[in-house]
Amino acid sequence: MIKVLKEGRPSAARAEDLSKVRHTVESILADIEQRGDAAVRELSMKFDKWDREDYRLSEQEIEACLSRLSKRDLEDIRFAQTQVRNFAEHQKAALRDIEVETLPGIVLGHKNIPVNSVGCYVPGGKYPLLASAHMSVITAKVAGVKRIITCAPPYHGEPAPAIVAAQHLAGADVIYCLGGVQAVGAMALGTQSIEPVDMLVGPGNAFVAEAKRQLYGRVGIDLFAGPTETLVIADDSVDAEICATDLLGQAEHGPNSPAILLTNSEKLARATMGEIERLLAILPTAGIARQAWADYGEVIVCDGYEEMVAEADRIASEHVQVMTRDPDFFLNNMTNYGALFLGARTNVSFGDKVIGTNHTLPTLKSARYTGGLWVGKFLKTCTYQKVLTDEASSMIGEYCSRLCMLEGFAGHAEQANIRVRRYGGRNIPYATAAE
């Protein structure tokens, strides 16, 4: 039986927050679509106190950012990017074009075709999240995307050197120092100075996530990646300190970042709540983490692994850290999650920054129907067909004609009939089913 020791804000209050975000984003996107660069510039000044005539960074500016990083910083960025690239290349190798003769003379196939242009959003308002550049730009490159542009907000009133370095080393074709809804809107809708893209990718705050949601359909998106979510699944094989550390390590992302402990040990649950209070007294980012824990933190106690799996699937969290005696039980039985981090030796931070799996993951329960960003998100699997013989065309045409007439589509049927007449030598009257 499930026992809830701590709850977050009521769902009605969260829904009200989302409603306010939705209306704000609607008006911003409408303004960008109507006024283009002028609107983008005003929004950048309003939200980021950042004003330029052209938000595209020059080669000189990019090189200046790289020069401000140490040799070790650049080596670390390259190491992380190598891990992301390696895993993405293995994923790409698992995808292949196919062509098969399904019936004599009938050939079907599909090709995996990269999207032509992608806009990658790299968050950086509170923290310079350079890892998001690895995850989006490199993965798109491995997929074969021809044109990749990036946007990241200014950090402390200037382009963030580490983010610019990561974007450049990852292979971005054009880099803009522009943040928030104005960046996402400009990439998707296009302005006088920014050519629109076919697809938007990358995480962001609630406003960026909502902008992607509203733009979906006009452009493709990777997924709904809003405020970071973390779920820690633990039993008494681990201690409260590591549970509390992993919860607060993700709660520091923002004041609306859910952090949930799911356990079958009430003793561990209560000890973790106490340990969280101790760590909040010393954590440098406690101001954000404390609000996130107060408003969005939860502690849930279950009877056993089966109930924990069911509850975890209901939550459908973005990140799921599993620290139990048998973490593979959750790997084998869970179905709704963005990414699993199995065992105490790994953690969400490894996935966020360096280990190689992609950190752009589904939030807001969208893990029920999608996984995270990967090479396949940038590929369109497009089918084709060929009919090689007269006999095959006539044979499949007779089936097609009869099935079309069952649906009342006489024009469809005639597409089949004309081929039965031409290639099968049968005198079928216009727009009647083949007998």
N, C-alpha and C positions, 0 to 999 in steps of 0.2 A: 504493500500500500504506500502510495506516494505521500511524503510529508514535506511541506514547504516551510523552511525556516526563515527565509528572507525573500521578499518580493520587490520588484521594481515599480516604476510608475504605472498607474492604471492604463489599460489599453486605450481607453477613451481619451486620456490626456495625450498619449502618443499620436493618436489619430488626428487630434486637433493640431499638433505640431506639424504633421505632414501636410495638412490642409493649407496651413499658412505658407509652407515651403512651396507647394504646388502653385498657388496664386502668384507668389513672387516670381517664380521661374517663368510662368506664362507671360507676364508683362515684360520681363527682360528679353526673352526670345523674340517677342513681337517687335520690340524696339530695335534689336539687332537686325532683324529681317527688313525692317523699314528703312533704317538709317545707316546700316553698315558700319564702316570704320568710325564714324562720328559717335555712334552709340557705344561702340566698344571702348573708345578712348574715354568717354565720360564715365562708363562703368568701372574701368580700370582705376581712374582717379578716385572715384567714390569708394570703392571697396578695398583697393590695395595702395592708395596714395601713390600711384605709379603712372607717370605721364611720359609718353614718347610719341613722336609722329609715326614711327615705324617700329613695331614690336618684334620684328625679325632681328635676331642677333647676327652681326657681321662676323666674318672669319676672324677679324682682329679681336673682337670681343670674346669669341669662343676661345681663342688661344690665350687671351689674358686670364680667363677663368682657369684654364688648365695650369697655367704657370703659378697660380696661387696655391695649388695643391702640392703636397710633398710627394717624393718618389714613392714612399710607402702607401700613401693614399691612392695613388694611381695604380700601383700594383694590386692593392686590395680590390679596387673596382674591377680591374681586368680579371682577377681570380674569380670574383662572383659572376662576372659576365661569361666566363668560360664554362662555369657550372650550368648556368641557365642555357647557354647555347648547346652544350653537350646533350642535355636532357631533351631539348627541343628537337635536335637532330635525330635522336632515337625515336621520338614520337613521329617525326616526319617519315622515317623509314618504315614505320608500321602502317603507313597509308600508301596505297598503290592504285594506279589506274588499272581497270580491268576491261577485258573484252572477251566475250564468250559466245559460242554458237549454241543457242538454246534449243533450236530446232534446225533441221537441215535447211541451209540457205538463209537462216535468220540470225543476225549477229547483233548483240546488245552489249553496251559498255558504259563505263563512266570515266570521266577525267576529273582530277582534282585541280581546279584552276584558282590561283591566288586572286584575292581582291586587288584591284588596281591601285587604290590609294587609301591610306589609313591615317587618322589623326590620333595621336597618343597623348592622353592627359597624364601629367605627372604631378601629384599633389605636393605642395611645399609651403603652404601658408604658415602652419605652426612649426613643422619640422621639414628640413630639406630631404624629402623621401626619394633619394636617388635610385633606390632599388626598383621603383616602379618603371624607371626608364629601361632597366635590363629586361624586365618582365614583358613589356609591350614591344619595344623596338626590336630587340633581338629575336623574339618569337616571330614577329612579322617578317623580319629579314629571312629567317630560316624557311618560312612558308613561301617566300618568293615575291612578296609585295614590292611593286615597282617604286612607289612614292610614299615616303613616311615622313610626316611632319609631327612635331612635338610642341606642346605648350606646358609651361610650368610657371607658377606665379613668382613674383619677386620675393626675396627673402631678406628682411632687414633693409628694404629699400633698394635692392640691386639684384641682378641675376645671381642665383645661388651657384657658386663655383662648382660644387660637387655634383649638383644636378646637371649643369651644363656639360661637365666632363663626361658624366654617365651617358647623356643623350648623344654626345658626339662620338664617344668610343663605341657605343652600341650601333652606330651607323645611321642616325637620323639625317635625312636629306635637308630639312629646314628646321631651325629651332626658333621658337618664339618665347619671349618672356611675357607671358600673359596668363592670368589665372581665373578660376571660378567659372560661373555660368557664361561669362562673356567669352572665355576661351573656347569652351565646348560649343557654344552657339556659333562663333565665328568659323570654327573648323567645319561644322556641319552645314551651315547655311551659306557660307562664303561671304566675303565683303569685297570692297574695292581692291584691297591689298592681299587678301588671303583666299586662295583658290579652295573651293569646297572639296571635302574628301568623301569617299564612299562608305567609310566605316569609322566609328568612334570606339576607342578602347581605353581602359585605365580606371583605377579606383578614384574616389573622391568623397567629399562630404555629402551631406543630405541634399544640398542644392545641386551639386554636380550630378549626383545619381538621378535626381528628378529631371534635370535637363536632358540627360540621356534617355530617360523613359519617354519624355514628351517628343523627342526627336526621332525615336525609333519608328521606322517605316519610311521616313524621308532618307535616313541613312541606316546602315546596319549598326548594331552595337555588339559588344562582347557579351555582356550580361549586366544585371543590376548589382553594382558593387558600391554600396553605400557605406555608412559608418561601420568600422570594424566590429566583428562579433567574435567572442571566444567562449568555448564550452570546455571545461575541464571535467573529465570523467575519471574518478579515482576510487580506489578502495584502500584498506588500511595497510597495503604493502608500501605506501609512501607516506610522507609526513606533511604536516600542515604548512610548513615553511615553503616547500616547493610548490604546493597547490596555490598558496597565496601569491607567490612570486609570479607564477604563470598567469594568474588572473589579472593582477595589476599591470603586468608587462604589456598587456593588450588594452587595458582600460585607459592607459595614458594616451591613447590615440586621440580621444576626444570625449567631451562630457556626455555624449549620447552613445557611447560604445558599450553594448551589453557584455557582461562577464558573468558566466554562470558556472557554479559548481554542482556537479551531479555525482552522488556517491551512495554507497550502500552502508556507510558507516556514519552514524550520527555523531560519534565522538570526533571523527576526523572533520566533519562539517563544522562543528562548534569550535574546534581548535583552529580551523582555517579562518573563520570569521574573526577570532581573536588575533591571529597572526596578521591578518590584513590591517587591522587597526595599528598594530605595532609598526608595520612597514610603511604605512601612510605617514607616520611621524618622521620618517627619515628619507623617503623617496623624493628626489628632486622634482619630479613631475606630479607630486601628490595633489596639487591644486586641481588638475584636470582629472586625475584618477579617482580622487575622492568623490567628486560630483558624479562621475560615471558609475561608481560603485553604489553610491546612495540612490541614484535614480534608475539605474538599469542593472544593478547587480542582483543575482538570485542564488539561493542555496536550496537544493532539492535533495531529499533523501529517499532512496528506493529500497525495496526489499532484496533485490538480487540483480544479477547481470541481465536477465531477460527483461525485467521492468526498466532497467537503465537503458537498454537498447531502444525500447518502445518510446521512452520519454525523449531520448536523444533524437530519434527520428521525427518526433513531433516538433521539437525545437528547430531542427534543420539548420544548425549553426554553420557559419562560414568556416571557422577553425575549430577542430575538435582534438584536444590533447587527451590521449588515453594513457593513464598511469595505473594499471591494474596488474594482477598476477598473470592474466591471460589477455593481453591486448589484441591478439589475433581473433579472439571471440568477437570483438567489435568490428574488426576488419571484415570478418566473414558474415556478419549479420546486420550491420548497419546499412541503410540505403540512402539516407538524406544527410549529406554533409558536403562542404566545399573541399576540405582536405583533412586527412587524418594524420596525426603525429603520434606514432605508436611507441610507447615506452618512455620511461623517465629520462633516457639518455638524449632524446631529441626534444624539440619544443617548437612553438610557433615562430619564434624569432629566427630560428635556422631557416625555416621556409620563407619567411618574409625577406631575408637579406641575402642568403648566400648558398644554400645547399643545392639549388637547381630546379626544384619544383616551382611552379608559377604562383605568385602571391595574389594575383587578381582573381578573386573568388566570389561566389554568389552569396548575397546577403538577403535579409528580409524574407526568409523561407524559400527563396528561389532555388535553393539546393534540392528542393523536391523535384525539379524538372531539368536542371542543368548542372554541369560541372563548371570548373573554372576555365580561365583563359589558357589556350594551348594552340599549337600549330594549326590544328583542324579548324579553329574558329576563323582563321584567315583564308580558308579554302572553301570554294564553292564546288560541291560534288555534283557535276553536271552530266546527265545521261545522254546517250545517242543511240541510234539504231540504224542498221543497214539490212536490206533484203537483197540477197545476192542472185536469186534465180527466179524465173517466171513462175515455176511451180510453187515456190514458197510464197510469192506475192498472191497468187490466186488462192492458195489454201488458207492463208491467214485472213485474206479478204472476205471469204465466205463466212467465216466465224464473226468477223468484225461487222459485216453487213447485218447479219441476223441480230446481233446484240444491240446494234444501233437502233434497229426498228423496234426492239422491245422497249426502248426508251423514247420512241417517237421522234428520233433525230434523222429525218429523211436525208438531209444534206450530208450528215456524217456517213450515212449508209451509202450514198452515191460515191463518196470518196473511195470506199471499198469496192463498190460495184464496177466502177470504171476500170479498176485494175483487174478484177476478175474477167471482164470482157477483153481487155487488152492482152493480158498475160496468160489467161486460162482458156481463152477461146469460147467462153460461154456467153450466150446471148441473153443477158439479164436486162429486163426493161428498166428504164430510168426510175430511180428512187423507190425500188421495191427490194425486198429482202431476197438474198440468194436462197435457192431451195436446196 
